[in-house]
Amino acid sequence: MEQFKGGLNQFWVGAVFGLCLAISLVLIPVAIIMSNINDVLKIHEVSVLVGQVSTVFEKSERAISNAKTALIDFDNDVVMDTLTAVQAYHQQSQPVLTAKQRQTLKAQIKEQLVMQLESKLNEQQIKFILSVFEKLADTKKGSTNAPQLNIN
């Protein structure tokens, strides 16, 4: 009976060892494959990130080049016309005017500014000047700190 118990113990030790060996022989290749898949996914993530960064860089580059072309050939007359229009808006848009009246006044001054600039600038440059006018006209600080110009 002692030999039987000893043999049974050896059987269980062998069975557990064999089971562990079988599991390790299965899990090691699975782990290697999962590691490779993880590496491939990381490479894919990096390539997607690089693609997104290059897209943002290209858009920024285009925006900078558009701004450069918009700023080319501005002379003092264009800047003075813009500042004059901003100052005219701020002088005429008194606190007694309603928001709708101010918008109407702003639209009228923008139309006058566009008519003045059409002969001097292209469409893209005019859009840029109008955006500058909008930003300056919408700030209270721009009206108080603007240099006093002679409005004709």
C-alpha positions in Angstrom: 0.0 0.0 0.0 2.9 2.4 0.7 4.2 1.8 -2.7 0.8 2.6 -4.1 0.6 5.9 -2.2 4.1 6.8 -3.3 3.2 6.0 -6.9 0.0 8.0 -6.6 2.0 10.9 -5.3 4.5 10.6 -8.1 1.6 10.4 -10.6 0.0 13.6 -9.2 3.4 15.4 -9.2 3.9 14.3 -12.8 0.4 15.2 -13.8 0.7 18.7 -12.3 4.2 19.1 -13.9 2.9 17.9 -17.2 -0.1 20.3 -17.0 2.1 23.2 -16.2 4.4 22.3 -19.0 1.5 22.0 -21.4 0.1 25.4 -20.3 3.5 27.0 -20.6 4.0 25.6 -24.1 0.7 27.1 -25.1 1.0 30.4 -23.2 4.5 31.3 -24.3 3.7 31.4 -28.0 0.4 33.2 -27.3 2.3 35.8 -25.3 4.8 36.2 -28.1 2.0 36.7 -30.6 0.2 39.2 -28.4 3.4 41.1 -27.9 3.9 41.3 -31.7 0.2 42.4 -32.1 0.7 45.0 -29.5 3.9 46.3 -31.3 2.0 46.4 -34.6 -0.9 48.4 -32.9 1.6 50.8 -31.4 3.2 51.3 -34.8 -0.2 51.9 -36.3 -1.0 54.4 -33.5 2.2 56.2 -34.2 1.7 56.3 -37.9 -1.9 57.7 -37.4 -0.5 60.3 -35.0 2.2 61.3 -37.5 -0.5 61.6 -40.2 -2.6 63.9 -38.0 0.4 66.0 -37.0 1.4 66.4 -40.7 -2.1 67.3 -41.6 -2.2 70.0 -38.9 1.2 71.2 -40.0 0.1 71.5 -43.6 -3.1 73.4 -42.6 -1.0 75.8 -40.5 1.4 76.2 -43.3 -1.4 77.1 -45.7 -2.9 79.5 -43.2 0.4 81.2 -42.7 1.0 81.5 -46.5 -2.6 82.8 -46.9 -1.9 85.4 -44.2 1.4 86.4 -45.9 -0.3 86.8 -49.2 -3.1 88.8 -47.5 -0.5 91.1 -45.9 1.5 91.7 -49.1 1.2 95.1 -50.8 -0.5 96.9 -47.9 0.4 100.5 -48.0 -0.2 103.3 -45.5 -3.4 104.3 -47.2 -5.0 101.0 -46.6 -4.1 101.0 -42.9 -5.3 104.6 -42.6 -8.6 103.8 -44.3 -9.1 100.9 -41.9 -8.3 102.9 -38.8 -10.5 105.8 -40.1 -13.4 103.4 -40.6 -12.9 102.0 -37.1 -12.8 105.4 -35.6 -15.8 106.6 -37.5 -17.7 103.6 -36.2 -16.7 104.2 -32.6 -17.5 107.9 -32.9 -20.9 107.3 -34.4 -21.9 104.3 -32.3 -22.8 106.2 -29.1 -24.3 104.4 -26.1 -27.8 105.7 -27.1 -27.8 103.5 -30.2 -29.4 100.0 -29.9 -27.5 96.9 -30.9 -29.4 96.7 -34.2 -28.6 100.3 -35.0 -24.9 99.6 -34.3 -24.9 96.5 -36.5 -26.5 98.6 -39.3 -23.9 101.4 -38.8 -21.1 98.8 -38.9 -22.5 97.3 -42.1 -22.6 100.7 -43.7 -19.1 101.6 -42.7 -17.8 98.1 -43.9 -19.5 98.7 -47.3 -17.7 102.1 -47.6 -14.4 100.6 -46.6 -14.8 97.8 -49.2 -15.6 100.4 -51.9 -12.4 102.3 -50.9 -10.3 99.2 -50.9 -11.6 97.4 -54.1 -9.3 99.3 -56.4 -6.2 98.7 -54.2 -6.5 95.1 -52.9 -7.7 91.7 -54.0 -10.6 89.9 -52.5 -8.5 87.9 -50.0 -6.8 91.0 -48.7 -10.2 92.8 -48.4 -11.5 89.9 -46.3 -8.5 90.2 -44.1 -8.9 93.9 -43.7 -12.6 93.4 -42.9 -11.7 90.9 -40.2 -9.3 93.4 -38.7 -12.0 96.1 -38.8 -14.4 93.7 -37.1 -12.0 92.9 -34.3 -11.1 96.6 -33.7 -14.7 97.8 -33.9 -15.9 95.2 -31.4 -13.4 96.2 -28.7 -14.0 99.2 -26.5 -10.2 99.4 -25.8 -9.6 100.0 -29.5 -11.9 103.0 -29.5 -10.3 104.7 -26.5 -6.7 104.0 -27.4 -6.9 104.6 -31.2 -5.0 107.6 -32.4 -7.1 110.5 -33.4 -7.4 110.7 -37.2 -8.8 113.3 -39.5 -12.0 111.9 -40.9 -12.8 113.3 -44.3 
